[in-house]
Amino acid sequence: MEFTVFDHIFAPAERDLFLDRFNLYLFPTLREPFGITVVEAGARGLVVVTTDSPGPAYILDSPRREEYAWGTVTGYGVLVRRTDDPERNLAPNVAQALAWTLENWETAVRRALAFHRRVQERFTWQKVTEAYLSLYRGE
């Protein structure tokens, strides 16, 4: 198992080559209003484990939900529960979410494939542009 931390901004082609080296994307953010990196990971077909901050929760939201003490598994990925005391509780929740993901790898991969389809349907630049133009036109 390889763990890599990346700490710089990638050009799109460089980013895609980098992400294609992995199977899982972990984004343990405490506050994220959208989560473009979650979308980018989904576009590459990665299993996504992130926190339930507003952006990632919106992106991974689905009617299919399994609730656990440590977080939620949706039809598209895994949302780790943030708490009022993240310094004490976030790391154990992330560990349990990762354990669930590894123990249920086939399920996680199926959900990653569903998320990949969702990204293509809703989050490409073309789709976002169409949505903004529709809103602007009052459609």
N, CA, C and O atoms as a MOPAC input file, in Angstrom:
PM7 MOZYME 1SCF
protein

 N      0.84900 1    -1.15900 1     0.00000 1
 C      0.00000 1     0.00000 1     0.00000 1
 C      0.89700 1     1.22500 1     0.00000 1
 O      1.85800 1     1.30600 1     0.76500 1
 N      0.57500 1     2.17400 1    -0.86200 1
 C      1.35500 1     3.40000 1    -0.97400 1
 C      0.51800 1     4.58300 1    -0.51500 1
 O     -0.64200 1     4.72100 1    -0.90500 1
 N      1.10100 1     5.42700 1     0.30700 1
 C      0.45200 1     6.66200 1     0.73100 1
 C      1.25100 1     7.81700 1     0.15600 1
 O      2.47800 1     7.83100 1     0.24700 1
 N      0.57300 1     8.77200 1    -0.42800 1
 C      1.23300 1     9.93900 1    -0.98700 1
 C      0.47300 1    11.18400 1    -0.57600 1
 O     -0.75400 1    11.23700 1    -0.67000 1
 N      1.20300 1    12.17200 1    -0.12500 1
 C      0.62000 1    13.46900 1     0.19300 1
 C      1.03000 1    14.41100 1    -0.92300 1
 O      2.21100 1    14.50000 1    -1.25900 1
 N      0.06600 1    15.11400 1    -1.49900 1
 C      0.44900 1    16.10400 1    -2.49800 1
 C      0.07800 1    17.47600 1    -1.99300 1
 O     -0.99500 1    17.69500 1    -1.43100 1
 N      1.00000 1    18.39000 1    -2.21100 1
 C      0.86600 1    19.70200 1    -1.58800 1
 C      1.13300 1    20.84600 1    -2.55900 1
 O      1.57700 1    21.92200 1    -2.15900 1
 N      0.86000 1    20.60500 1    -3.82400 1
 C      0.98100 1    21.71000 1    -4.77000 1
 C     -0.15000 1    21.63400 1    -5.78500 1
 O     -0.86500 1    20.63500 1    -5.86300 1
 N     -0.30000 1    22.69200 1    -6.55400 1
 C     -1.36200 1    22.75800 1    -7.55400 1
 C     -0.84600 1    22.14100 1    -8.84200 1
 O      0.24200 1    22.47100 1    -9.31500 1
 N     -1.64300 1    21.24000 1    -9.40100 1
 C     -1.27400 1    20.55600 1   -10.63000 1
 C     -1.96300 1    21.19000 1   -11.83100 1
 O     -3.08900 1    21.67500 1   -11.72000 1
 N     -1.29600 1    21.18600 1   -12.96800 1
 C     -1.97300 1    21.45400 1   -14.23500 1
 C     -2.89200 1    20.25400 1   -14.48400 1
 O     -2.59900 1    19.15900 1   -14.00300 1
 N     -4.00000 1    20.42900 1   -15.22500 1
 C     -4.94400 1    19.31500 1   -15.40200 1
 C     -4.31200 1    18.01200 1   -15.89300 1
 O     -4.60700 1    16.95000 1   -15.34500 1
 N     -3.46400 1    18.06500 1   -16.89300 1
 C     -2.85800 1    16.83200 1   -17.40600 1
 C     -1.95600 1    16.19200 1   -16.35300 1
 O     -1.95300 1    14.97200 1   -16.18800 1
 N     -1.20100 1    17.01300 1   -15.64800 1
 C     -0.31800 1    16.51900 1   -14.58900 1
 C     -1.14300 1    15.90900 1   -13.45300 1
 O     -0.79000 1    14.85800 1   -12.91900 1
 N     -2.23200 1    16.56800 1   -13.09300 1
 C     -3.12000 1    16.08600 1   -12.03200 1
 C     -3.69600 1    14.71900 1   -12.39300 1
 O     -3.69700 1    13.80600 1   -11.56800 1
 N     -4.18200 1    14.58100 1   -13.61400 1
 C     -4.78400 1    13.31400 1   -14.02300 1
 C     -3.76300 1    12.18100 1   -13.99400 1
 O     -4.07400 1    11.08500 1   -13.52700 1
 N     -2.56400 1    12.42500 1   -14.48100 1
 C     -1.51300 1    11.40200 1   -14.42600 1
 C     -1.19300 1    11.02800 1   -12.98600 1
 O     -0.98000 1     9.85700 1   -12.67400 1
 N     -1.16100 1    12.02300 1   -12.11700 1
 C     -0.88800 1    11.76200 1   -10.70500 1
 C     -2.00200 1    10.92300 1   -10.08800 1
 O     -1.73000 1     9.89800 1    -9.46300 1
 N     -3.26200 1    11.35100 1   -10.25900 1
 C     -4.38600 1    10.63800 1    -9.64500 1
 C     -4.53700 1     9.21900 1   -10.18500 1
 O     -4.97700 1     8.32400 1    -9.46200 1
 N     -4.17900 1     9.01000 1   -11.43400 1
 C     -4.32400 1     7.68500 1   -12.03800 1
 C     -3.40400 1     6.64200 1   -11.40800 1
 O     -3.54900 1     5.45200 1   -11.68500 1
 N     -2.48000 1     7.05800 1   -10.58100 1
 C     -1.59000 1     6.11700 1    -9.88600 1
 C     -2.26300 1     5.46500 1    -8.68800 1
 O     -1.72300 1     4.51300 1    -8.12400 1
 N     -3.44500 1     5.96500 1    -8.28200 1
 C     -4.05900 1     5.54500 1    -7.02900 1
 C     -5.42700 1     4.91400 1    -7.23500 1
 O     -6.01800 1     5.00700 1    -8.31100 1
 N     -5.91300 1     4.27400 1    -6.18800 1
 C     -7.24100 1     3.66900 1    -6.18400 1
 C     -8.19100 1     4.37800 1    -5.23200 1
 O     -9.40900 1     4.25400 1    -5.36200 1
 N     -7.64200 1     5.12100 1    -4.27400 1
 C     -8.45200 1     5.74600 1    -3.23600 1
 C     -7.97100 1     7.17000 1    -3.01500 1
 O     -6.77300 1     7.45000 1    -3.02500 1
 N     -8.93100 1     8.06300 1    -2.81600 1
 C     -8.62400 1     9.46200 1    -2.52400 1
 C     -9.17900 1     9.79900 1    -1.14700 1
 O    -10.38600 1     9.70200 1    -0.92400 1
 N     -8.31100 1    10.19300 1    -0.22800 1
 C     -8.70200 1    10.59000 1     1.12600 1
 C     -8.56800 1    12.10200 1     1.23900 1
 O     -7.50000 1    12.66500 1     0.99900 1
 N     -9.68100 1    12.75400 1     1.61100 1
 C     -9.70800 1    14.21300 1     1.75200 1
 C    -10.31800 1    14.54800 1     3.11000 1
 O    -11.51600 1    14.82100 1     3.19400 1
 N     -9.50500 1    14.53000 1     4.18400 1
 C    -10.03000 1    14.71400 1     5.54800 1
 C    -10.14400 1    16.18300 1     5.95600 1
 O     -9.56200 1    16.60100 1     6.95700 1
 N    -10.88000 1    16.94700 1     5.19600 1
 C    -11.01100 1    18.38000 1     5.44600 1
 C    -12.01000 1    18.67100 1     6.56200 1
 O    -12.98500 1    17.94100 1     6.73800 1
 N    -11.76300 1    19.72900 1     7.30500 1
 C    -12.71800 1    20.14700 1     8.33600 1
 C    -13.76200 1    21.10300 1     7.77600 1
 O    -14.91000 1    21.10100 1     8.22000 1
 N    -13.36900 1    21.91900 1     6.80300 1
 C    -14.29400 1    22.87700 1     6.18700 1
 C    -14.02600 1    22.91200 1     4.69100 1
 O    -12.90100 1    23.15500 1     4.25400 1
 N    -15.05600 1    22.67200 1     3.92500 1
 C    -14.91300 1    22.71200 1     2.47200 1
 C    -16.24200 1    23.13000 1     1.85900 1
 O    -17.21500 1    22.38000 1     1.93700 1
 N    -16.30500 1    24.32200 1     1.24600 1
 C    -17.57100 1    24.78300 1     0.70200 1
 C    -18.00500 1    24.04600 1    -0.56000 1
 O    -19.20400 1    23.94800 1    -0.82300 1
 N    -17.06600 1    23.52400 1    -1.35000 1
 C    -17.45400 1    22.71700 1    -2.50900 1
 C    -16.66800 1    21.41800 1    -2.54800 1
 O    -17.22500 1    20.37000 1    -2.21800 1
 N    -15.43600 1    21.43900 1    -2.92400 1
 C    -14.63900 1    20.21900 1    -2.96500 1
 C    -14.28700 1    19.79400 1    -4.37500 1
 O    -14.54300 1    18.65700 1    -4.77000 1
 N    -13.69600 1    20.71200 1    -5.14000 1
 C    -13.34000 1    20.40500 1    -6.52300 1
 C    -12.42200 1    19.19100 1    -6.59700 1
 O    -12.49100 1    18.42900 1    -7.56100 1
 N    -11.56100 1    18.99800 1    -5.59300 1
 C    -10.66000 1    17.84100 1    -5.64400 1
 C    -11.42900 1    16.53200 1    -5.51600 1
 O    -10.99700 1    15.50600 1    -6.04100 1
 N    -12.56400 1    16.55900 1    -4.82400 1
 C    -13.41500 1    15.36500 1    -4.73100 1
 C    -13.97300 1    15.04100 1    -6.11300 1
 O    -13.99300 1    13.87900 1    -6.52100 1
 N    -14.42200 1    16.06200 1    -6.82900 1
 C    -14.93000 1    15.87000 1    -8.19200 1
 C    -13.81300 1    15.36900 1    -9.10100 1
 O    -14.02700 1    14.45800 1    -9.90100 1
 N    -12.62300 1    15.95700 1    -8.98400 1
 C    -11.49600 1    15.52900 1    -9.81500 1
 C    -11.13600 1    14.07100 1    -9.55300 1
 O    -10.84200 1    13.32900 1   -10.49000 1
 N    -11.15700 1    13.65500 1    -8.29200 1
 C    -10.87900 1    12.25100 1    -7.96600 1
 C    -11.96500 1    11.34700 1    -8.53600 1
 O    -11.66900 1    10.27600 1    -9.06500 1
 N    -13.22300 1    11.77500 1    -8.43100 1
 C    -14.32000 1    10.99900 1    -8.99800 1
 C    -14.23300 1    10.88900 1   -10.50400 1
 O    -14.58600 1     9.85500 1   -11.07100 1
 N    -13.76900 1    11.94100 1   -11.16100 1
 C    -13.61000 1    11.92200 1   -12.61200 1
 C    -12.57600 1    10.89700 1   -13.04600 1
 O    -12.61400 1    10.41400 1   -14.17800 1
 N    -11.65900 1    10.56400 1   -12.15900 1
 C    -10.62400 1     9.56800 1   -12.46600 1
 C    -11.01500 1     8.18100 1   -11.97400 1
 O    -10.24700 1     7.23200 1   -12.13400 1
 N    -12.20500 1     8.04900 1   -11.37300 1
 C    -12.69800 1     6.74400 1   -10.94000 1
 C    -12.17500 1     6.27100 1    -9.60300 1
 O    -12.22800 1     5.07600 1    -9.31000 1
 N    -11.66800 1     7.18400 1    -8.77900 1
 C    -11.12200 1     6.77800 1    -7.48700 1
 C    -12.22600 1     6.59100 1    -6.45100 1
 O    -13.25500 1     7.26600 1    -6.49600 1
 N    -12.00400 1     5.67800 1    -5.52800 1
 C    -12.85400 1     5.55300 1    -4.34700 1
 C    -12.57900 1     6.79700 1    -3.50500 1
 O    -11.42200 1     7.13800 1    -3.26200 1
 N    -13.63900 1     7.47600 1    -3.05800 1
 C    -13.47100 1     8.72700 1    -2.31100 1
 C    -13.90600 1     8.54500 1    -0.86400 1
 O    -15.00900 1     8.07900 1    -0.57900 1
 N    -13.00800 1     8.92600 1     0.04500 1
 C    -13.29500 1     9.00300 1     1.47600 1
 C    -12.99300 1    10.44100 1     1.87600 1
 O    -11.85600 1    10.89700 1     1.75500 1
 N    -14.00500 1    11.15200 1     2.35000 1
 C    -13.84200 1    12.55100 1     2.72500 1
 C    -14.72100 1    12.83700 1     3.93300 1
 O    -15.42900 1    11.95000 1     4.41000 1
 N    -14.68200 1    14.04700 1     4.42100 1
 C    -15.52300 1    14.38100 1     5.56900 1
 C    -16.90900 1    14.81100 1     5.11100 1
 O    -17.15300 1    15.03800 1     3.92500 1
 N    -17.80000 1    14.91400 1     6.07300 1
 C    -19.16700 1    15.33700 1     5.77900 1
 C    -19.31000 1    16.85800 1     5.81300 1
 O    -20.37600 1    17.37600 1     6.14300 1
 N    -18.23500 1    17.57300 1     5.47300 1
 C    -18.34500 1    19.02800 1     5.36800 1
 C    -19.26900 1    19.34400 1     4.18800 1
 O    -19.47900 1    18.48900 1     3.32800 1
 N    -19.82500 1    20.55900 1     4.13500 1
 C    -20.91000 1    20.83600 1     3.19500 1
 C    -20.63300 1    20.49300 1     1.73000 1
 O    -21.48200 1    19.88600 1     1.07600 1
 N    -19.48000 1    20.86400 1     1.20700 1
 C    -19.20100 1    20.59500 1    -0.20300 1
 C    -19.16800 1    19.11500 1    -0.53800 1
 O    -19.94400 1    18.65900 1    -1.37800 1
 N    -18.28600 1    18.35200 1     0.10100 1
 C    -18.25600 1    16.91900 1    -0.17500 1
 C    -19.58200 1    16.21400 1     0.11500 1
 O    -19.96000 1    15.29400 1    -0.61000 1
 N    -20.28800 1    16.63200 1     1.16200 1
 C    -21.58100 1    16.01000 1     1.47200 1
 C    -22.57400 1    16.24700 1     0.33900 1
 O    -23.35100 1    15.35300 1     0.00400 1
 N    -22.55800 1    17.43800 1    -0.25400 1
 C    -23.41700 1    17.73900 1    -1.39700 1
 C    -23.02400 1    16.88500 1    -2.60000 1
 O    -23.88200 1    16.29600 1    -3.25700 1
 N    -21.73900 1    16.82200 1    -2.88100 1
 C    -21.25300 1    16.10400 1    -4.05800 1
 C    -21.55600 1    14.61200 1    -3.96600 1
 O    -21.95700 1    14.00500 1    -4.95900 1
 N    -21.37100 1    14.01200 1    -2.79300 1
 C    -21.55200 1    12.56400 1    -2.62800 1
 C    -22.95200 1    12.17700 1    -2.17100 1
 O    -23.22000 1    10.99500 1    -1.95200 1
 N    -23.84600 1    13.14400 1    -2.02400 1
 C    -25.19600 1    12.85600 1    -1.53900 1
 C    -25.93100 1    11.91100 1    -2.48700 1
 O    -25.82900 1    12.03300 1    -3.70800 1
 N    -26.66200 1    10.98400 1    -1.91400 1
 C    -27.49400 1    10.07100 1    -2.70400 1
 C    -28.59100 1     9.51800 1    -1.81100 1
 O    -28.47100 1     9.54700 1    -0.58600 1
 N    -29.66500 1     9.01100 1    -2.41800 1
 C    -30.72600 1     8.40900 1    -1.60700 1
 C    -30.24300 1     7.16200 1    -0.86300 1
 O    -30.76900 1     6.81600 1     0.19500 1
 N    -29.24900 1     6.50300 1    -1.42100 1
 C    -28.69000 1     5.31200 1    -0.77700 1
 C    -27.70100 1     5.76400 1     0.28300 1
 O    -26.68000 1     6.37700 1    -0.02500 1
 N    -28.01900 1     5.45000 1     1.55100 1
 C    -27.16800 1     5.88100 1     2.66200 1
 C    -27.12900 1     4.79800 1     3.72700 1
 O    -28.15400 1     4.21300 1     4.07800 1
 N    -25.94700 1     4.54500 1     4.22600 1
 C    -25.76200 1     3.64200 1     5.36400 1
 C    -25.07500 1     4.45600 1     6.45300 1
 O    -23.96300 1     4.95000 1     6.26400 1
 N    -25.74000 1     4.58900 1     7.58600 1
 C    -25.20800 1     5.39900 1     8.68300 1
 C    -24.42400 1     4.52300 1     9.66200 1
 O    -24.84900 1     3.42400 1    10.01800 1
 N    -23.28400 1     5.03300 1    10.08000 1
 C    -22.44000 1     4.38500 1    11.07900 1
 C    -22.05800 1     5.42900 1    12.12200 1
 O    -22.24100 1     6.62600 1    11.89700 1
 N    -21.53600 1     4.99100 1    13.24600 1
 C    -21.10000 1     5.93600 1    14.28500 1
 C    -20.00300 1     6.86200 1    13.75700 1
 O    -19.92000 1     8.01800 1    14.17300 1
 N    -19.17900 1     6.37700 1    12.86300 1
 C    -18.04800 1     7.13600 1    12.33700 1
 C    -18.38300 1     7.96400 1    11.10300 1
 O    -17.58800 1     8.81500 1    10.70600 1
 N    -19.55300 1     7.73300 1    10.48100 1
 C    -19.89000 1     8.48800 1     9.27700 1
 C    -20.97600 1     7.82600 1     8.45700 1
 O    -21.76600 1     7.03400 1     8.97000 1
 N    -21.00700 1     8.15900 1     7.17900 1
 C    -22.04800 1     7.70600 1     6.27200 1
 C    -21.42800 1     7.17100 1     4.99400 1
 O    -20.50100 1     7.76400 1     4.44200 1
 N    -21.94600 1     6.04900 1     4.53300 1
 C    -21.58200 1     5.52900 1     3.22200 1
 C    -22.75300 1     5.85000 1     2.30000 1
 O    -23.88300 1     5.43400 1     2.55800 1
 N    -22.48500 1     6.58800 1     1.22900 1
 C    -23.54000 1     6.93500 1     0.28000 1
 C    -23.40400 1     6.05000 1    -0.95500 1
 O    -22.53900 1     5.17600 1    -1.01600 1
 N    -24.25300 1     6.28400 1    -1.91600 1
 C    -24.16400 1     5.54000 1    -3.16500 1
 C    -22.95300 1     5.91400 1    -3.99000 1
 O    -22.68900 1     5.29500 1    -5.02100 1
 N    -22.20300 1     6.93300 1    -3.54600 1
 C    -21.06400 1     7.43300 1    -4.32000 1
 C    -19.73500 1     7.44500 1    -3.58000 1
 O    -18.68800 1     7.58400 1    -4.21200 1
 N    -19.74800 1     7.30400 1    -2.26900 1
 C    -18.49700 1     7.36200 1    -1.52600 1
 C    -18.72800 1     7.33500 1    -0.03000 1
 O    -19.82100 1     7.01800 1     0.43900 1
 N    -17.69100 1     7.66900 1     0.70800 1
 C    -17.71600 1     7.58000 1     2.16700 1
 C    -17.51700 1     8.97500 1     2.76300 1
 O    -16.56500 1     9.68100 1     2.43200 1
 N    -18.44000 1     9.35000 1     3.65000 1
 C    -18.37100 1    10.63500 1     4.35000 1
 C    -18.04000 1    10.38600 1     5.82000 1
 O    -18.81100 1     9.74700 1     6.53600 1
 N    -16.90800 1    10.88500 1     6.25600 1
 C    -16.46900 1    10.73600 1     7.64200 1
 C    -17.13300 1    11.81500 1     8.48900 1
 O    -17.12400 1    12.99100 1     8.12400 1
 N    -17.69900 1    11.41800 1     9.60200 1
 C    -18.38000 1    12.36700 1    10.48400 1
 C    -17.36700 1    13.28800 1    11.16400 1
 O    -16.43000 1    12.83400 1    11.82000 1
 N    -17.58300 1    14.59700 1    10.98900 1
 C    -16.82800 1    15.58400 1    11.76100 1
 C    -17.52800 1    15.71100 1    13.10300 1
 O    -18.71200 1    15.39100 1    13.21200 1
 N    -16.84500 1    16.15600 1    14.08900 1
 C    -17.44800 1    16.29300 1    15.41400 1
 C    -17.14400 1    17.67400 1    15.96800 1
 O    -16.42500 1    18.46000 1    15.35200 1
 N    -17.69800 1    17.96000 1    17.13500 1
 C    -17.40700 1    19.23600 1    17.78800 1
 C    -15.96400 1    19.30400 1    18.28300 1
 O    -15.44400 1    20.38600 1    18.55800 1
 N    -15.33100 1    18.15600 1    18.39300 1
 C    -13.95100 1    18.09400 1    18.87500 1
 C    -13.10800 1    17.28400 1    17.88700 1
 O    -12.71800 1    16.15600 1    18.18600 1
 N    -12.82100 1    17.85900 1    16.70000 1
 C    -12.12200 1    17.08900 1    15.68000 1
 C    -10.72200 1    16.64800 1    16.07100 1
 O    -10.23900 1    15.62800 1    15.58000 1
 N    -10.06100 1    17.39800 1    16.94700 1
 C     -8.72000 1    16.98500 1    17.35800 1
 C     -8.75400 1    15.64100 1    18.07100 1
 O     -7.79300 1    14.87400 1    18.00100 1
 N     -9.85700 1    15.35200 1    18.75700 1
 C     -9.99100 1    14.07300 1    19.46100 1
 C    -10.65200 1    13.00300 1    18.61000 1
 O    -10.30000 1    11.82800 1    18.71000 1
 N    -11.60600 1    13.39200 1    17.77400 1
 C    -12.46800 1    12.40000 1    17.15000 1
 C    -12.29700 1    12.19300 1    15.65700 1
 O    -12.69500 1    11.14700 1    15.14400 1
 N    -11.72200 1    13.14200 1    14.94200 1
 C    -11.66600 1    12.98500 1    13.49400 1
 C    -10.77300 1    11.81600 1    13.07900 1
 O    -11.16700 1    11.01300 1    12.23300 1
 N     -9.59000 1    11.71000 1    13.65600 1
 C     -8.67000 1    10.63300 1    13.26200 1
 C     -9.27600 1     9.24500 1    13.47400 1
 O     -9.17200 1     8.41200 1    12.57400 1
 N     -9.90500 1     8.95300 1    14.62300 1
 C    -10.53300 1     7.63500 1    14.77300 1
 C    -11.65900 1     7.40900 1    13.76200 1
 O    -11.82600 1     6.29600 1    13.26100 1
 N    -12.43000 1     8.45300 1    13.46000 1
 C    -13.49800 1     8.30700 1    12.47300 1
 C    -12.93200 1     8.02500 1    11.08400 1
 O    -13.46400 1     7.19300 1    10.34900 1
 N    -11.85000 1     8.72200 1    10.72700 1
 C    -11.19600 1     8.47100 1     9.43900 1
 C    -10.67900 1     7.03700 1     9.39500 1
 O    -10.85200 1     6.34400 1     8.39200 1
 N    -10.04800 1     6.59300 1    10.47200 1
 C     -9.51900 1     5.22300 1    10.52200 1
 C    -10.63400 1     4.19700 1    10.33500 1
 O    -10.46200 1     3.22000 1     9.60600 1
 N    -11.76900 1     4.41300 1    10.98500 1
 C    -12.88700 1     3.47200 1    10.84500 1
 C    -13.47400 1     3.52100 1     9.44000 1
 O    -13.86900 1     2.48900 1     8.89900 1
 N    -13.53400 1     4.70600 1     8.84500 1
 C    -14.03400 1     4.82600 1     7.47200 1
 C    -13.10900 1     4.11000 1     6.49600 1
 O    -13.57400 1     3.42600 1     5.58400 1
 N    -11.81100 1     4.26300 1     6.68300 1
 C    -10.85900 1     3.56500 1     5.81900 1
 C    -10.94400 1     2.05800 1     6.01900 1
 O    -10.86500 1     1.29600 1     5.05500 1
 N    -11.10300 1     1.62500 1     7.26400 1
 C    -11.25200 1     0.18800 1     7.53300 1
 C    -12.49500 1    -0.35200 1     6.83200 1
 O    -12.44100 1    -1.41200 1     6.21000 1
 N    -13.61800 1     0.36900 1     6.92800 1
 C    -14.83800 1    -0.06600 1     6.24600 1
 C    -14.58500 1    -0.17600 1     4.74400 1
 O    -14.98300 1    -1.15100 1     4.10600 1
 N    -13.92100 1     0.83100 1     4.19200 1
 C    -13.66000 1     0.86300 1     2.75300 1
 C    -12.81800 1    -0.32800 1     2.32300 1
 O    -13.12900 1    -0.97700 1     1.32400 1
 N    -11.76700 1    -0.61800 1     3.05600 1
 C    -10.90100 1    -1.74200 1     2.69300 1
 C    -11.59700 1    -3.08500 1     2.89200 1
 O    -11.40300 1    -4.00800 1     2.10100 1
 N    -12.40100 1    -3.19700 1     3.93900 1
 C    -13.13100 1    -4.44500 1     4.19500 1
 C    -14.26400 1    -4.66400 1     3.19500 1
 O    -14.70300 1    -5.79600 1     2.99300 1
 N    -14.73200 1    -3.60200 1     2.58000 1
 C    -15.84500 1    -3.66200 1     1.62700 1
 C    -15.40100 1    -3.11100 1     0.27200 1
 O    -16.11700 1    -2.34400 1    -0.37200 1
 N    -14.21500 1    -3.51800 1    -0.13800 1
 C    -13.58500 1    -2.91600 1    -1.31300 1
 C    -14.43600 1    -3.04400 1    -2.58000 1
 O    -14.56300 1    -2.07300 1    -3.32500 1
 N    -15.01600 1    -4.20700 1    -2.83800 1
 C    -15.82500 1    -4.37400 1    -4.05200 1
 C    -17.00900 1    -3.41200 1    -4.05100 1
 O    -17.32700 1    -2.81600 1    -5.08000 1
 N    -17.65400 1    -3.26100 1    -2.91400 1
 C    -18.76300 1    -2.30800 1    -2.79100 1
 C    -18.25600 1    -0.88900 1    -3.00700 1
 O    -18.89500 1    -0.10200 1    -3.70500 1
 N    -17.12200 1    -0.55800 1    -2.41700 1
 C    -16.55000 1     0.78300 1    -2.56700 1
 C    -16.23000 1     1.07900 1    -4.03100 1
 O    -16.45200 1     2.19400 1    -4.50400 1
 N    -15.71500 1     0.08900 1    -4.74300 1
 C    -15.38800 1     0.28100 1    -6.16200 1
 C    -16.66000 1     0.47800 1    -6.98200 1
 O    -16.69200 1     1.33300 1    -7.86700 1
 N    -17.69800 1    -0.29000 1    -6.70700 1
 C    -18.97400 1    -0.09800 1    -7.42000 1
 C    -19.50200 1     1.31900 1    -7.19300 1
 O    -20.00400 1     1.95700 1    -8.11900 1
 N    -19.38800 1     1.79300 1    -5.98800 1
 C    -19.86100 1     3.15100 1    -5.69000 1
 C    -18.96600 1     4.20000 1    -6.34500 1
 O    -19.44800 1     5.25500 1    -6.75600 1
 N    -17.68200 1     3.92100 1    -6.44500 1
 C    -16.77700 1     4.83600 1    -7.15200 1
 C    -17.14700 1     4.91300 1    -8.63200 1
 O    -17.09100 1     5.98700 1    -9.23200 1
 N    -17.52100 1     3.78500 1    -9.21900 1
 C    -17.94700 1     3.79200 1   -10.62300 1
 C    -19.24000 1     4.58000 1   -10.79100 1
 O    -19.40600 1     5.30500 1   -11.77200 1
 N    -20.15700 1     4.44000 1    -9.83400 1
 C    -21.39700 1     5.22700 1    -9.86500 1
 C    -21.07100 1     6.71500 1    -9.71900 1
 O    -21.68100 1     7.55400 1   -10.38200 1
 N    -20.12200 1     7.03500 1    -8.86200 1
 C    -19.72000 1     8.42600 1    -8.67800 1
 C    -19.08200 1     8.96400 1    -9.95300 1
 O    -19.32500 1    10.11000 1   -10.33200 1
 N    -18.27200 1     8.15100 1   -10.61000 1
 C    -17.66100 1     8.55700 1   -11.87700 1
 C    -18.74800 1     8.94400 1   -12.88800 1
 O    -18.63300 1     9.96600 1   -13.56500 1
 N    -19.79700 1     8.12800 1   -12.98500 1
 C    -20.91400 1     8.44700 1   -13.88600 1
 C    -21.59200 1     9.75600 1   -13.45700 1
 O    -21.93400 1    10.58700 1   -14.29800 1
 N    -21.77900 1     9.92800 1   -12.16800 1
 C    -22.41500 1    11.15400 1   -11.64600 1
 C    -21.59300 1    12.39100 1   -12.00800 1
 O    -22.14800 1    13.41800 1   -12.39800 1
 N    -20.29100 1    12.29000 1   -11.88100 1
 C    -19.42000 1    13.41500 1   -12.24100 1
 C    -19.61600 1    13.76400 1   -13.71300 1
 O    -19.73100 1    14.93900 1   -14.06000 1
 N    -19.65500 1    12.75500 1   -14.58000 1
 C    -19.83600 1    13.00500 1   -16.01400 1
 C    -21.19900 1    13.63100 1   -16.30500 1
 O    -21.32900 1    14.43300 1   -17.23000 1
 N    -22.20800 1    13.27100 1   -15.52500 1
 C    -23.56500 1    13.78600 1   -15.73900 1
 C    -23.77300 1    15.18100 1   -15.16200 1
 O    -24.57600 1    15.94900 1   -15.69300 1
 N    -23.06300 1    15.52700 1   -14.08000 1
 C    -23.38600 1    16.76600 1   -13.36600 1
 C    -22.24600 1    17.75200 1   -13.17800 1
 O    -22.49800 1    18.94800 1   -13.02600 1
 N    -21.00700 1    17.29400 1   -13.18300 1
 C    -19.93300 1    18.16500 1   -12.72100 1
 C    -18.84300 1    18.46100 1   -13.74700 1
 O    -17.79000 1    18.97900 1   -13.37600 1
 N    -19.05900 1    18.15000 1   -15.02300 1
 C    -18.06000 1    18.55500 1   -16.01200 1
 C    -18.18800 1    20.06000 1   -16.22300 1
 O    -19.22200 1    20.64900 1   -15.90900 1
 N    -17.14200 1    20.67800 1   -16.75200 1
 C    -17.21700 1    22.11900 1   -16.99600 1
 C    -18.35200 1    22.43300 1   -17.96500 1
 O    -19.01500 1    23.46000 1   -17.82500 1
 N    -18.58300 1    21.56200 1   -18.94300 1
 C    -19.67900 1    21.76700 1   -19.89100 1
 C    -21.02500 1    21.77800 1   -19.16100 1
 O    -21.85700 1    22.64900 1   -19.41300 1
 N    -21.24100 1    20.82000 1   -18.26200 1
 C    -22.50500 1    20.74700 1   -17.51000 1
 C    -22.68000 1    21.95300 1   -16.59100 1
 O    -23.78000 1    22.49300 1   -16.47500 1
 N    -21.61500 1    22.36800 1   -15.94900 1
 C    -21.68500 1    23.53400 1   -15.06000 1
 C    -22.00000 1    24.79000 1   -15.87200 1
 O    -22.81000 1    25.61700 1   -15.45300 1
 N    -21.35900 1    24.93100 1   -17.03200 1
 C    -21.62500 1    26.08100 1   -17.90400 1
 C    -23.08100 1    26.10100 1   -18.34300 1
 O    -23.72900 1    27.14700 1   -18.30800 1
 N    -23.60100 1    24.94400 1   -18.75700 1
 C    -25.00000 1    24.85500 1   -19.17600 1
 C    -25.93800 1    25.24800 1   -18.03600 1
 O    -26.92500 1    25.94800 1   -18.26100 1
 N    -25.64300 1    24.81000 1   -16.83700 1
 C    -26.49100 1    25.13600 1   -15.68200 1
 C    -26.47600 1    26.63600 1   -15.40000 1
 O    -27.52100 1    27.23000 1   -15.13300 1
 N    -25.29300 1    27.24800 1   -15.45800 1
 C    -25.20900 1    28.69100 1   -15.22600 1
 C    -25.94200 1    29.47400 1   -16.30900 1
 O    -26.64800 1    30.43600 1   -16.00900 1
 N    -25.77700 1    29.06900 1   -17.56800 1
 C    -26.46900 1    29.76600 1   -18.65400 1
 C    -27.98000 1    29.62900 1   -18.51500 1
 O    -28.71800 1    30.58500 1   -18.75600 1
 N    -28.43400 1    28.45800 1   -18.13200 1
 C    -29.86400 1    28.23300 1   -17.92400 1
 C    -30.38900 1    29.12300 1   -16.79800 1
 O    -31.46400 1    29.71200 1   -16.91100 1
 N    -29.63300 1    29.21200 1   -15.73100 1
 C    -30.01200 1    30.06900 1   -14.60700 1
 C    -30.04100 1    31.53900 1   -15.03500 1
 O    -30.96100 1    32.27900 1   -14.68800 1
 N    -29.03400 1    31.94100 1   -15.78300 1
 C    -28.93300 1    33.32000 1   -16.25600 1
 C    -30.11400 1    33.67700 1   -17.15200 1
 O    -30.64200 1    34.78700 1   -17.08400 1
 N    -30.52400 1    32.72800 1   -17.99300 1
 C    -31.64300 1    32.95500 1   -18.91900 1
 C    -33.00200 1    32.81900 1   -18.24000 1
 O    -34.03200 1    33.11700 1   -18.84300 1
 N    -33.00500 1    32.37000 1   -16.98900 1
 C    -34.26000 1    32.19600 1   -16.26600 1
 C    -35.02900 1    30.95900 1   -16.68800 1
 O    -36.25100 1    30.90100 1   -16.54900 1
 N    -34.32300 1    29.98600 1   -17.19600 1
 C    -34.96200 1    28.73800 1   -17.66200 1
 C    -35.15500 1    27.75300 1   -16.53200 1
 O    -35.67600 1    26.65900 1   -16.74800 1

